[in-house]
Structure formats: C-alpha cells, structure tokens
C-alpha cells in the first residue's frame, strides 16, 4: 500500500493519526500542495479529483476519501477498534464523524478557502477553478462557531464524541478544531468541555506526527 | 425504533430505500418540511439540528446522519449486505457513497437552495438563518455537472458504483441523480452508463416508495 499525504494539510492528518493509532507502518508519499503537486499529471493519474489523502491498495485501487480509508484500515487491522464495537457505538462514531465533516469541516473550509490568497480561483477542492465568494468567509465562520458550540455541548455529556471510548470521530473532531485555528477560531473560555477534550487528544503521540 | 421521514425530500429517501431493501418495517413519523415542522419544538427536542432523516433508537438515541443510520441497520440486519462484504468492497462503498454526498449532493443542494424561493434565508440546512448567495446557483450547477460526468465514467468501468454488487452507494447515487432533477439536470444522451444504471435502480421496488 501507499499513503499519499501532506504534512501541512488538515484532511490527510485524519488518516495519518488513524494509521498511527493502529500502529501501522505504510509507505508514505508526500504530495506538496504548497507547490500544487496535486494537479500534476503523475498525481492526477492516481486521483483525478486532485485531493489527498489517498490510500493506494496493492492492486492499484485508490481510496480517495478519509472515511473509506478508515473503513479499510479497521477491516485489515481491527485492533484497537476505532470505528466502534457495538451496533450503537459504530453508529455514533459515524454520526459524529459525519457531523464533524458536514457541519464543521465544511464550514471552516468555506471560510478559509474563500479568504486565503493562496486559494484564489480554488475556493473548492478539485481540478475545476472556482472564484472566491467573499460572503462565504463570514457564512463559514458563523456555521463553524455554531458547530463548536455543538461539540462543547456534546462533550459535556460524554467524555468522547461517540461515548466512553476514544474513536475515529475524535480524530476527525480534533483535526477540525485544529483546522479552525487557521481562521483564528479557538475553543472559547466558556467551552471548558471542548478545551478539555482538545488538550487530551492533542497530547496523544499520534497527534505529534 | 422510530424513523423520521418526509416523502418529498431527497435525503430521507436514502434511508427509506435502505429500510425497504433490508425488508425492515420501522414505525415512521412524517415530518412535514413543507410546513417547516422540523423547526417546531417537538422535533427540535429530537434533533436540534432540525434535519431529517432521524432514526430514534429504543433508548432514545437519535441517529441524525444517513450514514450512521446505514451502519446501524447493517449491524442489526446484515442481510442483504448493503455496505459491502470484503475489506475492499466495504471501503469502495464508503468511498463512492462519500463522493456522492460530498461532491454530488452538496453541489445540487448548493444550486437548489440558493435559487428556490422556498429556501429564502435558509440556504443552509439547520436552525440558523442564512441568506441566499446568487453566485452559488451557478457554482453548484457546474460542480454537479462535473460529478455526473464522474459517475458516468465510473459506471462504464463497473456495473454498480462499488463494483459488481448493488450497495448503499448506489442508493445514495440514485437519490442524488433524482435530486438533480430539481435543478433541471438529467443524465445526458452522451451518458449512457449513467442512464442505464439510473433506470435499473429506479425500477427496484424500494425506489417506488
């Protein structure tokens, strides 16, 4: 297998942390998004959508979505379980993982990619050019703030997002909160639950990679 | 369990089709989005994010994300398998399911919700009001067109999105293509693979519900 990664991007960080939590060693190829290497023919041949992470299987199959990579790694390396063990826990891992991406990550990305000069004409990931839309900077921020409050509330009910156990949903949530730092959004002083959880996940060895 | 549904919305249709494919009978509660019932206190108490579908478990846990509902139903009713059977197939179901939602569904929704008068000040799902942004009507359309081409290409390689078997990824893709009809986008005459697959899934009994 080969893992296509980039150290400074929030999305492949999810896969990188998961690989570390599983104790796996996978050949890693750095795709330098800073130099727009994802648009070069060599990488387009692997993933025409020009996104990372990608996990390329030995038969050449390219898994281009974080959740697909997580499902595959859980299958080939079930310990420690990161996608839940009971029906309810598995469902809650997926529920919170999806909320973190659909409500949280998409909101931060919306704000960041429509603001940063680096993403001029690339406000959406992928090979198609899309102009930045200034209104989305504020809309994304408001959506992200609302979701941070949701996370803080949830983490007042349970120690981890899916319940009593650290799971992949926490990795996704942690990478999201870290990513929000790029739009200068950090857990507020009134968000003690979020702060406690964010510090705890950030202290894991997998977060230092 | 209780399943919160609305017959005219594209998102709960995914869960409804899955329930039918599994042969399950689950008590169903219609939430009339046409009358904005999702914002009423009774429903907010079940899902503060004001979205459907929701699968409420017997202990009161609310699964608010389609993929979480799918994971739960696959666990409690493994036959017929809808999320794949081998590690690779499971990963490919997730990969295509996620591409259909992240690249496809979000694009159609972006175009539709920023255009339709019904969604004035509700261009994003959930309880927060967000004004429509006219540029997103066209941006969403362009993104959706690109993804339809991706689907057509994929379906020239394999009979179903994840490979040889009909899976949940096909349900998600089918509901997406149907949803695209609301922005007057239908598979083109040059998209024979997409048309073949769309007709086939549409002829399944689960699609008539």
HADDOCK unambig.tbl for C-alpha pairs under 7 A between the chains (distance, minus, plus):
assign (segid A and resid 63 and name CA) (segid B and resid 95 and name CA) 6.48 0.50 0.50
assign (segid A and resid 64 and name CA) (segid B and resid 95 and name CA) 6.75 0.50 0.50
assign (segid A and resid 65 and name CA) (segid B and resid 95 and name CA) 5.53 0.50 0.50
assign (segid A and resid 67 and name CA) (segid B and resid 94 and name CA) 6.62 0.50 0.50
assign (segid A and resid 68 and name CA) (segid B and resid 91 and name CA) 4.59 0.50 0.50
assign (segid A and resid 68 and name CA) (segid B and resid 92 and name CA) 6.66 0.50 0.50
assign (segid A and resid 68 and name CA) (segid B and resid 94 and name CA) 5.02 0.50 0.50
assign (segid A and resid 68 and name CA) (segid B and resid 95 and name CA) 4.93 0.50 0.50
assign (segid A and resid 69 and name CA) (segid B and resid 91 and name CA) 6.70 0.50 0.50
assign (segid A and resid 71 and name CA) (segid B and resid 90 and name CA) 6.92 0.50 0.50
assign (segid A and resid 71 and name CA) (segid B and resid 91 and name CA) 5.57 0.50 0.50
assign (segid A and resid 72 and name CA) (segid B and resid 87 and name CA) 5.61 0.50 0.50
assign (segid A and resid 72 and name CA) (segid B and resid 88 and name CA) 6.57 0.50 0.50
assign (segid A and resid 72 and name CA) (segid B and resid 91 and name CA) 5.26 0.50 0.50
assign (segid A and resid 75 and name CA) (segid B and resid 87 and name CA) 5.55 0.50 0.50
assign (segid A and resid 76 and name CA) (segid B and resid 87 and name CA) 6.98 0.50 0.50
assign (segid A and resid 87 and name CA) (segid B and resid 72 and name CA) 5.59 0.50 0.50
assign (segid A and resid 87 and name CA) (segid B and resid 75 and name CA) 5.53 0.50 0.50
assign (segid A and resid 87 and name CA) (segid B and resid 76 and name CA) 6.97 0.50 0.50
assign (segid A and resid 88 and name CA) (segid B and resid 72 and name CA) 6.57 0.50 0.50
assign (segid A and resid 90 and name CA) (segid B and resid 71 and name CA) 6.91 0.50 0.50
assign (segid A and resid 91 and name CA) (segid B and resid 68 and name CA) 4.59 0.50 0.50
assign (segid A and resid 91 and name CA) (segid B and resid 69 and name CA) 6.69 0.50 0.50
assign (segid A and resid 91 and name CA) (segid B and resid 71 and name CA) 5.56 0.50 0.50
assign (segid A and resid 91 and name CA) (segid B and resid 72 and name CA) 5.26 0.50 0.50
assign (segid A and resid 92 and name CA) (segid B and resid 68 and name CA) 6.65 0.50 0.50
assign (segid A and resid 94 and name CA) (segid B and resid 67 and name CA) 6.63 0.50 0.50
assign (segid A and resid 94 and name CA) (segid B and resid 68 and name CA) 5.03 0.50 0.50
assign (segid A and resid 95 and name CA) (segid B and resid 63 and name CA) 6.47 0.50 0.50
assign (segid A and resid 95 and name CA) (segid B and resid 64 and name CA) 6.76 0.50 0.50
assign (segid A and resid 95 and name CA) (segid B and resid 65 and name CA) 5.54 0.50 0.50
assign (segid A and resid 95 and name CA) (segid B and resid 68 and name CA) 4.94 0.50 0.50
